Every structure is written in structure tokens, then in C-alpha cells.
Amino acid sequence: MARRKIENRNIRKIQRSSGMYYISIPVEIMREFKWKEKQKVVVKKHGKSKVVIEDWKE
């Protein structure tokens, strides 16, 4: 897979698999937040067209 240009790095496509939708998160963001694979997160709708992803707190 070819790398995207710097100005297009955060443009992603919504994909579907087995009835679920997913979006890949750039590795730079994963490293910045120190998130790991299979970590639990909370997804919230914010306004009409925004989604907020937060770390899950027990």
C-alpha cells in the first residue's frame, strides 16, 4: 500500500466487514495517545456530523 502525501494523511475511508463499519486510525495518533490494539474506547456522537473517540474509563 502506497503512503499518502502529508496533506492527505488524515483522509480515511469508511469500510464495512461482517455488518460492522470501521475506520483505520493513523499510527501517529495511536502513538500520541498511547493506545494499544484491542484497547476499549468510547465512541460518542457530537453534533450532527462529528464523532468523538475517548479512552474507556472503568
mmCIF file as Biopython writes it, N, C-alpha, C and O atoms, coordinates in Angstrom:
data_model
#
loop_
_atom_site.group_PDB
_atom_site.id
_atom_site.type_symbol
_atom_site.label_atom_id
_atom_site.label_alt_id
_atom_site.label_comp_id
_atom_site.label_asym_id
_atom_site.label_entity_id
_atom_site.label_seq_id
_atom_site.pdbx_PDB_ins_code
_atom_site.Cartn_x
_atom_site.Cartn_y
_atom_site.Cartn_z
_atom_site.occupancy
_atom_site.B_iso_or_equiv
_atom_site.auth_seq_id
_atom_site.auth_asym_id
_atom_site.pdbx_PDB_model_num
ATOM 1   N N  . MET A ? 1  ? 0.837   -1.166 0.000  1.0 0.0 1  A 1 
ATOM 2   C CA . MET A ? 1  ? 0.000   0.000  0.000  1.0 0.0 1  A 1 
ATOM 3   C C  . MET A ? 1  ? 0.890   1.240  0.000  1.0 0.0 1  A 1 
ATOM 4   O O  . MET A ? 1  ? 1.809   1.348  0.813  1.0 0.0 1  A 1 
ATOM 5   N N  . ALA A ? 2  ? 0.630   2.142  -0.877 1.0 0.0 2  A 1 
ATOM 6   C CA . ALA A ? 2  ? 1.433   3.357  -1.002 1.0 0.0 2  A 1 
ATOM 7   C C  . ALA A ? 2  ? 1.114   4.332  0.125  1.0 0.0 2  A 1 
ATOM 8   O O  . ALA A ? 2  ? -0.011  4.379  0.623  1.0 0.0 2  A 1 
ATOM 9   N N  . ARG A ? 3  ? 2.111   5.104  0.515  1.0 0.0 3  A 1 
ATOM 10  C CA . ARG A ? 3  ? 1.900   6.119  1.559  1.0 0.0 3  A 1 
ATOM 11  C C  . ARG A ? 3  ? 1.216   7.333  0.973  1.0 0.0 3  A 1 
ATOM 12  O O  . ARG A ? 3  ? 1.440   7.691  -0.183 1.0 0.0 3  A 1 
ATOM 13  N N  . ARG A ? 4  ? 0.385   7.960  1.773  1.0 0.0 4  A 1 
ATOM 14  C CA . ARG A ? 4  ? -0.309  9.170  1.342  1.0 0.0 4  A 1 
ATOM 15  C C  . ARG A ? 4  ? 0.610   10.372 1.477  1.0 0.0 4  A 1 
ATOM 16  O O  . ARG A ? 4  ? 1.566   10.359 2.252  1.0 0.0 4  A 1 
ATOM 17  N N  . LYS A ? 5  ? 0.304   11.408 0.710  1.0 0.0 5  A 1 
ATOM 18  C CA . LYS A ? 5  ? 1.029   12.659 0.845  1.0 0.0 5  A 1 
ATOM 19  C C  . LYS A ? 5  ? 0.708   13.263 2.204  1.0 0.0 5  A 1 
ATOM 20  O O  . LYS A ? 5  ? -0.340  12.971 2.780  1.0 0.0 5  A 1 
ATOM 21  N N  . ILE A ? 6  ? 1.595   14.096 2.717  1.0 0.0 6  A 1 
ATOM 22  C CA . ILE A ? 6  ? 1.433   14.666 4.051  1.0 0.0 6  A 1 
ATOM 23  C C  . ILE A ? 6  ? 0.098   15.389 4.197  1.0 0.0 6  A 1 
ATOM 24  O O  . ILE A ? 6  ? -0.563  15.238 5.224  1.0 0.0 6  A 1 
ATOM 25  N N  . GLU A ? 7  ? -0.313  16.161 3.211  1.0 0.0 7  A 1 
ATOM 26  C CA . GLU A ? 7  ? -1.568  16.915 3.337  1.0 0.0 7  A 1 
ATOM 27  C C  . GLU A ? 7  ? -2.798  16.011 3.310  1.0 0.0 7  A 1 
ATOM 28  O O  . GLU A ? 7  ? -3.877  16.447 3.712  1.0 0.0 7  A 1 
ATOM 29  N N  . ASN A ? 8  ? -2.672  14.771 2.852  1.0 0.0 8  A 1 
ATOM 30  C CA . ASN A ? 8  ? -3.805  13.830 2.780  1.0 0.0 8  A 1 
ATOM 31  C C  . ASN A ? 8  ? -3.707  12.709 3.812  1.0 0.0 8  A 1 
ATOM 32  O O  . ASN A ? 8  ? -4.460  11.738 3.737  1.0 0.0 8  A 1 
ATOM 33  N N  . ARG A ? 9  ? -2.805  12.827 4.759  1.0 0.0 9  A 1 
ATOM 34  C CA . ARG A ? 9  ? -2.531  11.736 5.698  1.0 0.0 9  A 1 
ATOM 35  C C  . ARG A ? 9  ? -3.751  11.349 6.531  1.0 0.0 9  A 1 
ATOM 36  O O  . ARG A ? 9  ? -3.938  10.169 6.828  1.0 0.0 9  A 1 
ATOM 37  N N  . ASN A ? 10 ? -4.576  12.307 6.911  1.0 0.0 10 A 1 
ATOM 38  C CA . ASN A ? 10 ? -5.712  12.013 7.794  1.0 0.0 10 A 1 
ATOM 39  C C  . ASN A ? 10 ? -7.016  11.767 7.051  1.0 0.0 10 A 1 
ATOM 40  O O  . ASN A ? 10 ? -8.067  11.682 7.685  1.0 0.0 10 A 1 
ATOM 41  N N  . ILE A ? 11 ? -6.982  11.651 5.740  1.0 0.0 11 A 1 
ATOM 42  C CA . ILE A ? 11 ? -8.178  11.317 4.971  1.0 0.0 11 A 1 
ATOM 43  C C  . ILE A ? 11 ? -8.313  9.797  4.957  1.0 0.0 11 A 1 
ATOM 44  O O  . ILE A ? 11 ? -7.406  9.090  4.517  1.0 0.0 11 A 1 
ATOM 45  N N  . ARG A ? 12 ? -9.445  9.303  5.438  1.0 0.0 12 A 1 
ATOM 46  C CA . ARG A ? 12 ? -9.684  7.863  5.547  1.0 0.0 12 A 1 
ATOM 47  C C  . ARG A ? 12 ? -11.016 7.500  4.919  1.0 0.0 12 A 1 
ATOM 48  O O  . ARG A ? 12 ? -11.887 8.355  4.761  1.0 0.0 12 A 1 
ATOM 49  N N  . LYS A ? 13 ? -11.177 6.238  4.564  1.0 0.0 13 A 1 
ATOM 50  C CA . LYS A ? 13 ? -12.435 5.739  4.024  1.0 0.0 13 A 1 
ATOM 51  C C  . LYS A ? 13 ? -13.135 4.893  5.073  1.0 0.0 13 A 1 
ATOM 52  O O  . LYS A ? 13 ? -12.491 4.208  5.868  1.0 0.0 13 A 1 
ATOM 53  N N  . ILE A ? 14 ? -14.460 4.949  5.066  1.0 0.0 14 A 1 
ATOM 54  C CA . ILE A ? 14 ? -15.255 4.082  5.925  1.0 0.0 14 A 1 
ATOM 55  C C  . ILE A ? 14 ? -15.370 2.741  5.206  1.0 0.0 14 A 1 
ATOM 56  O O  . ILE A ? 14 ? -15.720 2.689  4.026  1.0 0.0 14 A 1 
ATOM 57  N N  . GLN A ? 15 ? -15.076 1.662  5.920  1.0 0.0 15 A 1 
ATOM 58  C CA . GLN A ? 15 ? -15.126 0.329  5.332  1.0 0.0 15 A 1 
ATOM 59  C C  . GLN A ? 15 ? -16.119 -0.522 6.105  1.0 0.0 15 A 1 
ATOM 60  O O  . GLN A ? 15 ? -16.445 -0.231 7.256  1.0 0.0 15 A 1 
ATOM 61  N N  . ARG A ? 16 ? -16.595 -1.575 5.460  1.0 0.0 16 A 1 
ATOM 62  C CA . ARG A ? 16 ? -17.577 -2.453 6.081  1.0 0.0 16 A 1 
ATOM 63  C C  . ARG A ? 16 ? -17.093 -3.892 6.007  1.0 0.0 16 A 1 
ATOM 64  O O  . ARG A ? 16 ? -16.557 -4.337 4.992  1.0 0.0 16 A 1 
ATOM 65  N N  . SER A ? 17 ? -17.296 -4.609 7.113  1.0 0.0 17 A 1 
ATOM 66  C CA . SER A ? 17 ? -16.932 -6.014 7.167  1.0 0.0 17 A 1 
ATOM 67  C C  . SER A ? 17 ? -17.871 -6.713 8.138  1.0 0.0 17 A 1 
ATOM 68  O O  . SER A ? 17 ? -18.000 -6.287 9.286  1.0 0.0 17 A 1 
ATOM 69  N N  . SER A ? 18 ? -18.513 -7.754 7.705  1.0 0.0 18 A 1 
ATOM 70  C CA . SER A ? 18 ? -19.417 -8.558 8.535  1.0 0.0 18 A 1 
ATOM 71  C C  . SER A ? 18 ? -20.476 -7.719 9.242  1.0 0.0 18 A 1 
ATOM 72  O O  . SER A ? 18 ? -20.761 -7.945 10.418 1.0 0.0 18 A 1 
ATOM 73  N N  . GLY A ? 19 ? -21.055 -6.759 8.539  1.0 0.0 19 A 1 
ATOM 74  C CA . GLY A ? 19 ? -22.128 -5.957 9.091  1.0 0.0 19 A 1 
ATOM 75  C C  . GLY A ? 19 ? -21.683 -4.844 10.018 1.0 0.0 19 A 1 
ATOM 76  O O  . GLY A ? 19 ? -22.523 -4.146 10.585 1.0 0.0 19 A 1 
ATOM 77  N N  . MET A ? 20 ? -20.363 -4.659 10.187 1.0 0.0 20 A 1 
ATOM 78  C CA . MET A ? 20 ? -19.849 -3.588 11.037 1.0 0.0 20 A 1 
ATOM 79  C C  . MET A ? 20 ? -19.049 -2.613 10.175 1.0 0.0 20 A 1 
ATOM 80  O O  . MET A ? 20 ? -18.469 -2.995 9.159  1.0 0.0 20 A 1 
ATOM 81  N N  . TYR A ? 21 ? -19.028 -1.363 10.593 1.0 0.0 21 A 1 
ATOM 82  C CA . TYR A ? 21 ? -18.255 -0.345 9.889  1.0 0.0 21 A 1 
ATOM 83  C C  . TYR A ? 21 ? -17.004 -0.035 10.688 1.0 0.0 21 A 1 
ATOM 84  O O  . TYR A ? 21 ? -17.015 -0.088 11.918 1.0 0.0 21 A 1 
ATOM 85  N N  . TYR A ? 22 ? -15.922 0.291  9.988  1.0 0.0 22 A 1 
ATOM 86  C CA . TYR A ? 22 ? -14.701 0.664  10.686 1.0 0.0 22 A 1 
ATOM 87  C C  . TYR A ? 22 ? -13.889 1.661  9.881  1.0 0.0 22 A 1 
ATOM 88  O O  . TYR A ? 22 ? -14.013 1.760  8.660  1.0 0.0 22 A 1 
ATOM 89  N N  . ILE A ? 23 ? -13.053 2.397  10.603 1.0 0.0 23 A 1 
ATOM 90  C CA . ILE A ? 23 ? -12.154 3.384  10.024 1.0 0.0 23 A 1 
ATOM 91  C C  . ILE A ? 23 ? -10.790 3.143  10.642 1.0 0.0 23 A 1 
ATOM 92  O O  . ILE A ? 23 ? -10.685 2.981  11.858 1.0 0.0 23 A 1 
ATOM 93  N N  . SER A ? 24 ? -9.757  3.115  9.840  1.0 0.0 24 A 1 
ATOM 94  C CA . SER A ? 24 ? -8.418  2.962  10.401 1.0 0.0 24 A 1 
ATOM 95  C C  . SER A ? 24 ? -7.954  4.291  10.979 1.0 0.0 24 A 1 
ATOM 96  O O  . SER A ? 24 ? -8.250  5.357  10.439 1.0 0.0 24 A 1 
ATOM 97  N N  . ILE A ? 25 ? -7.224  4.210  12.082 1.0 0.0 25 A 1 
ATOM 98  C CA . ILE A ? 25 ? -6.704  5.398  12.757 1.0 0.0 25 A 1 
ATOM 99  C C  . ILE A ? 25 ? -5.217  5.501  12.439 1.0 0.0 25 A 1 
ATOM 100 O O  . ILE A ? 25 ? -4.501  4.504  12.525 1.0 0.0 25 A 1 
ATOM 101 N N  . PRO A ? 26 ? -4.745  6.685  12.075 1.0 0.0 26 A 1 
ATOM 102 C CA . PRO A ? 26 ? -3.324  6.827  11.753 1.0 0.0 26 A 1 
ATOM 103 C C  . PRO A ? 26 ? -2.423  6.406  12.921 1.0 0.0 26 A 1 
ATOM 104 O O  . PRO A ? 26 ? -2.741  6.668  14.081 1.0 0.0 26 A 1 
ATOM 105 N N  . VAL A ? 27 ? -1.325  5.767  12.613 1.0 0.0 27 A 1 
ATOM 106 C CA . VAL A ? 27 ? -0.411  5.265  13.637 1.0 0.0 27 A 1 
ATOM 107 C C  . VAL A ? 27 ? 0.138   6.400  14.496 1.0 0.0 27 A 1 
ATOM 108 O O  . VAL A ? 27 ? 0.437   6.186  15.671 1.0 0.0 27 A 1 
ATOM 109 N N  . GLU A ? 28 ? 0.277   7.589  13.942 1.0 0.0 28 A 1 
ATOM 110 C CA . GLU A ? 28 ? 0.780   8.722  14.729 1.0 0.0 28 A 1 
ATOM 111 C C  . GLU A ? 28 ? -0.177  9.055  15.881 1.0 0.0 28 A 1 
ATOM 112 O O  . GLU A ? 28 ? 0.260   9.382  16.984 1.0 0.0 28 A 1 
ATOM 113 N N  . ILE A ? 29 ? -1.471  8.969  15.616 1.0 0.0 29 A 1 
ATOM 114 C CA . ILE A ? 29 ? -2.469  9.242  16.650 1.0 0.0 29 A 1 
ATOM 115 C C  . ILE A ? 29 ? -2.444  8.142  17.709 1.0 0.0 29 A 1 
ATOM 116 O O  . ILE A ? 29 ? -2.522  8.431  18.904 1.0 0.0 29 A 1 
ATOM 117 N N  . MET A ? 30 ? -2.339  6.904  17.287 1.0 0.0 30 A 1 
ATOM 118 C CA . MET A ? 30 ? -2.266  5.783  18.234 1.0 0.0 30 A 1 
ATOM 119 C C  . MET A ? 30 ? -1.069  5.951  19.163 1.0 0.0 30 A 1 
ATOM 120 O O  . MET A ? 30 ? -1.180  5.728  20.368 1.0 0.0 30 A 1 
ATOM 121 N N  . ARG A ? 31 ? 0.059   6.338  18.613 1.0 0.0 31 A 1 
ATOM 122 C CA . ARG A ? 31 ? 1.262   6.533  19.437 1.0 0.0 31 A 1 
ATOM 123 C C  . ARG A ? 31 ? 1.130   7.732  20.363 1.0 0.0 31 A 1 
ATOM 124 O O  . ARG A ? 31 ? 1.558   7.676  21.516 1.0 0.0 31 A 1 
ATOM 125 N N  . GLU A ? 32 ? 0.542   8.815  19.870 1.0 0.0 32 A 1 
ATOM 126 C CA . GLU A ? 32 ? 0.385   10.034 20.673 1.0 0.0 32 A 1 
ATOM 127 C C  . GLU A ? 32 ? -0.473  9.779  21.906 1.0 0.0 32 A 1 
ATOM 128 O O  . GLU A ? 32 ? -0.145  10.248 22.996 1.0 0.0 32 A 1 
ATOM 129 N N  . PHE A ? 33 ? -1.575  9.037  21.744 1.0 0.0 33 A 1 
ATOM 130 C CA . PHE A ? 33 ? -2.467  8.742  22.859 1.0 0.0 33 A 1 
ATOM 131 C C  . PHE A ? 33 ? -2.057  7.493  23.631 1.0 0.0 33 A 1 
ATOM 132 O O  . PHE A ? 33 ? -2.662  7.157  24.649 1.0 0.0 33 A 1 
ATOM 133 N N  . LYS A ? 34 ? -1.030  6.811  23.141 1.0 0.0 34 A 1 
ATOM 134 C CA . LYS A ? 34 ? -0.524  5.576  23.763 1.0 0.0 34 A 1 
ATOM 135 C C  . LYS A ? 34 ? -1.612  4.504  23.832 1.0 0.0 34 A 1 
ATOM 136 O O  . LYS A ? 34 ? -1.721  3.777  24.819 1.0 0.0 34 A 1 
ATOM 137 N N  . TRP A ? 35 ? -2.415  4.416  22.768 1.0 0.0 35 A 1 
ATOM 138 C CA . TRP A ? 35 ? -3.446  3.397  22.670 1.0 0.0 35 A 1 
ATOM 139 C C  . TRP A ? 35 ? -2.830  2.109  22.150 1.0 0.0 35 A 1 
ATOM 140 O O  . TRP A ? 35 ? -1.859  2.138  21.394 1.0 0.0 35 A 1 
ATOM 141 N N  . LYS A ? 36 ? -3.389  0.990  22.552 1.0 0.0 36 A 1 
ATOM 142 C CA . LYS A ? 36 ? -2.911  -0.329 22.150 1.0 0.0 36 A 1 
ATOM 143 C C  . LYS A ? 36 ? -3.997  -1.059 21.368 1.0 0.0 36 A 1 
ATOM 144 O O  . LYS A ? 36 ? -5.169  -0.684 21.407 1.0 0.0 36 A 1 
ATOM 145 N N  . GLU A ? 37 ? -3.599  -2.081 20.676 1.0 0.0 37 A 1 
ATOM 146 C CA . GLU A ? 37 ? -4.547  -2.921 19.952 1.0 0.0 37 A 1 
ATOM 147 C C  . GLU A ? 37 ? -5.514  -3.561 20.958 1.0 0.0 37 A 1 
ATOM 148 O O  . GLU A ? 37 ? -5.099  -3.990 22.035 1.0 0.0 37 A 1 
ATOM 149 N N  . LYS A ? 38 ? -6.782  -3.622 20.605 1.0 0.0 38 A 1 
ATOM 150 C CA . LYS A ? 38 ? -7.871  -4.200 21.407 1.0 0.0 38 A 1 
ATOM 151 C C  . LYS A ? 38 ? -8.181  -3.413 22.673 1.0 0.0 38 A 1 
ATOM 152 O O  . LYS A ? 38 ? -8.886  -3.917 23.548 1.0 0.0 38 A 1 
ATOM 153 N N  . GLN A ? 39 ? -7.672  -2.189 22.792 1.0 0.0 39 A 1 
ATOM 154 C CA . GLN A ? 39 ? -7.994  -1.344 23.933 1.0 0.0 39 A 1 
ATOM 155 C C  . GLN A ? 39 ? -9.438  -0.883 23.817 1.0 0.0 39 A 1 
ATOM 156 O O  . GLN A ? 39 ? -9.914  -0.611 22.714 1.0 0.0 39 A 1 
ATOM 157 N N  . LYS A ? 40 ? -10.136 -0.792 24.931 1.0 0.0 40 A 1 
ATOM 158 C CA . LYS A ? 40 ? -11.522 -0.343 24.925 1.0 0.0 40 A 1 
ATOM 159 C C  . LYS A ? 40 ? -11.571 1.172  24.815 1.0 0.0 40 A 1 
ATOM 160 O O  . LYS A ? 40 ? -10.821 1.877  25.491 1.0 0.0 40 A 1 
ATOM 161 N N  . VAL A ? 41 ? -12.453 1.666  23.962 1.0 0.0 41 A 1 
ATOM 162 C CA . VAL A ? 41 ? -12.675 3.097  23.798 1.0 0.0 41 A 1 
ATOM 163 C C  . VAL A ? 41 ? -14.178 3.354  23.767 1.0 0.0 41 A 1 
ATOM 164 O O  . VAL A ? 41 ? -14.974 2.444  23.534 1.0 0.0 41 A 1 
ATOM 165 N N  . VAL A ? 42 ? -14.552 4.609  24.005 1.0 0.0 42 A 1 
ATOM 166 C CA . VAL A ? 42 ? -15.949 5.029  23.971 1.0 0.0 42 A 1 
ATOM 167 C C  . VAL A ? 42 ? -16.139 5.896  22.738 1.0 0.0 42 A 1 
ATOM 168 O O  . VAL A ? 42 ? -15.356 6.815  22.499 1.0 0.0 42 A 1 
ATOM 169 N N  . VAL A ? 43 ? -17.176 5.611  21.948 1.0 0.0 43 A 1 
ATOM 170 C CA . VAL A ? 43 ? -17.482 6.385  20.746 1.0 0.0 43 A 1 
ATOM 171 C C  . VAL A ? 43 ? -18.783 7.137  21.007 1.0 0.0 43 A 1 
ATOM 172 O O  . VAL A ? 43 ? -19.804 6.533  21.337 1.0 0.0 43 A 1 
ATOM 173 N N  . LYS A ? 44 ? -18.735 8.473  20.856 1.0 0.0 44 A 1 
ATOM 174 C CA . LYS A ? 44 ? -19.899 9.307  21.110 1.0 0.0 44 A 1 
ATOM 175 C C  . LYS A ? 44 ? -20.201 10.169 19.888 1.0 0.0 44 A 1 
ATOM 176 O O  . LYS A ? 44 ? -19.295 10.612 19.182 1.0 0.0 44 A 1 
ATOM 177 N N  . LYS A ? 45 ? -21.482 10.394 19.655 1.0 0.0 45 A 1 
ATOM 178 C CA . LYS A ? 45 ? -21.916 11.316 18.615 1.0 0.0 45 A 1 
ATOM 179 C C  . LYS A ? 45 ? -21.886 12.716 19.195 1.0 0.0 45 A 1 
ATOM 180 O O  . LYS A ? 45 ? -22.376 12.937 20.302 1.0 0.0 45 A 1 
ATOM 181 N N  . HIS A ? 46 ? -21.318 13.664 18.465 1.0 0.0 46 A 1 
ATOM 182 C CA . HIS A ? 46 ? -21.206 15.047 18.930 1.0 0.0 46 A 1 
ATOM 183 C C  . HIS A ? 46 ? -21.708 15.954 17.818 1.0 0.0 46 A 1 
ATOM 184 O O  . HIS A ? 46 ? -21.015 16.158 16.821 1.0 0.0 46 A 1 
ATOM 185 N N  . GLY A ? 47 ? -22.892 16.493 17.980 1.0 0.0 47 A 1 
ATOM 186 C CA . GLY A ? 47 ? -23.481 17.317 16.938 1.0 0.0 47 A 1 
ATOM 187 C C  . GLY A ? 47 ? -24.050 16.452 15.825 1.0 0.0 47 A 1 
ATOM 188 O O  . GLY A ? 47 ? -24.364 15.280 16.035 1.0 0.0 47 A 1 
ATOM 189 N N  . LYS A ? 48 ? -24.180 17.044 14.626 1.0 0.0 48 A 1 
ATOM 190 C CA . LYS A ? 48 ? -24.781 16.316 13.502 1.0 0.0 48 A 1 
ATOM 191 C C  . LYS A ? 48 ? -23.788 15.462 12.724 1.0 0.0 48 A 1 
ATOM 192 O O  . LYS A ? 48 ? -24.170 14.433 12.168 1.0 0.0 48 A 1 
ATOM 193 N N  . SER A ? 49 ? -22.526 15.866 12.675 1.0 0.0 49 A 1 
ATOM 194 C CA . SER A ? 49 ? -21.602 15.130 11.809 1.0 0.0 49 A 1 
ATOM 195 C C  . SER A ? 49 ? -20.233 14.900 12.438 1.0 0.0 49 A 1 
ATOM 196 O O  . SER A ? 49 ? -19.238 14.785 11.721 1.0 0.0 49 A 1 
ATOM 197 N N  . LYS A ? 50 ? -20.167 14.831 13.768 1.0 0.0 50 A 1 
ATOM 198 C CA . LYS A ? 50 ? -18.888 14.595 14.427 1.0 0.0 50 A 1 
ATOM 199 C C  . LYS A ? 50 ? -18.978 13.395 15.344 1.0 0.0 50 A 1 
ATOM 200 O O  . LYS A ? 50 ? -20.023 13.110 15.928 1.0 0.0 50 A 1 
ATOM 201 N N  . VAL A ? 51 ? -17.864 12.700 15.457 1.0 0.0 51 A 1 
ATOM 202 C CA . VAL A ? 51 ? -17.747 11.549 16.331 1.0 0.0 51 A 1 
ATOM 203 C C  . VAL A ? 51 ? -16.541 11.789 17.238 1.0 0.0 51 A 1 
ATOM 204 O O  . VAL A ? 51 ? -15.485 12.220 16.776 1.0 0.0 51 A 1 
ATOM 205 N N  . VAL A ? 52 ? -16.704 11.509 18.522 1.0 0.0 52 A 1 
ATOM 206 C CA . VAL A ? 52 ? -15.621 11.665 19.487 1.0 0.0 52 A 1 
ATOM 207 C C  . VAL A ? 52 ? -15.250 10.275 19.996 1.0 0.0 52 A 1 
ATOM 208 O O  . VAL A ? 52 ? -16.119 9.499  20.392 1.0 0.0 52 A 1 
ATOM 209 N N  . ILE A ? 53 ? -13.950 9.966  19.984 1.0 0.0 53 A 1 
ATOM 210 C CA . ILE A ? 53 ? -13.450 8.691  20.491 1.0 0.0 53 A 1 
ATOM 211 C C  . ILE A ? 53 ? -12.613 8.991  21.726 1.0 0.0 53 A 1 
ATOM 212 O O  . ILE A ? 53 ? -11.643 9.746  21.661 1.0 0.0 53 A 1 
ATOM 213 N N  . GLU A ? 54 ? -12.997 8.393  22.856 1.0 0.0 54 A 1 
ATOM 214 C CA . GLU A ? 54 ? -12.298 8.622  24.117 1.0 0.0 54 A 1 
ATOM 215 C C  . GLU A ? 54 ? -11.874 7.296  24.730 1.0 0.0 54 A 1 
ATOM 216 O O  . GLU A ? 54 ? -12.471 6.252  24.468 1.0 0.0 54 A 1 
ATOM 217 N N  . ASP A ? 55 ? -10.845 7.356  25.539 1.0 0.0 55 A 1 
ATOM 218 C CA . ASP A ? 55 ? -10.398 6.178  26.264 1.0 0.0 55 A 1 
ATOM 219 C C  . ASP A ? 55 ? -11.506 5.741  27.226 1.0 0.0 55 A 1 
ATOM 220 O O  . ASP A ? 55 ? -12.171 6.583  27.829 1.0 0.0 55 A 1 
ATOM 221 N N  . TRP A ? 56 ? -11.702 4.447  27.369 1.0 0.0 56 A 1 
ATOM 222 C CA . TRP A ? 56 ? -12.732 3.898  28.244 1.0 0.0 56 A 1 
ATOM 223 C C  . TRP A ? 56 ? -12.226 3.905  29.678 1.0 0.0 56 A 1 
ATOM 224 O O  . TRP A ? 56 ? -11.144 3.391  29.962 1.0 0.0 56 A 1 
ATOM 225 N N  . LYS A ? 57 ? -13.001 4.483  30.574 1.0 0.0 57 A 1 
ATOM 226 C CA . LYS A ? 57 ? -12.668 4.517  31.991 1.0 0.0 57 A 1 
ATOM 227 C C  . LYS A ? 57 ? -13.557 3.540  32.731 1.0 0.0 57 A 1 
ATOM 228 O O  . LYS A ? 57 ? -14.772 3.542  32.534 1.0 0.0 57 A 1 
ATOM 229 N N  . GLU A ? 58 ? -12.980 2.710  33.576 1.0 0.0 58 A 1 
ATOM 230 C CA . GLU A ? 58 ? -13.766 1.723  34.341 1.0 0.0 58 A 1 
ATOM 231 C C  . GLU A ? 58 ? -14.606 2.366  35.383 1.0 0.0 58 A 1 
ATOM 232 O O  . GLU A ? 58 ? -15.323 1.678  36.109 1.0 0.0 58 A 1 
#
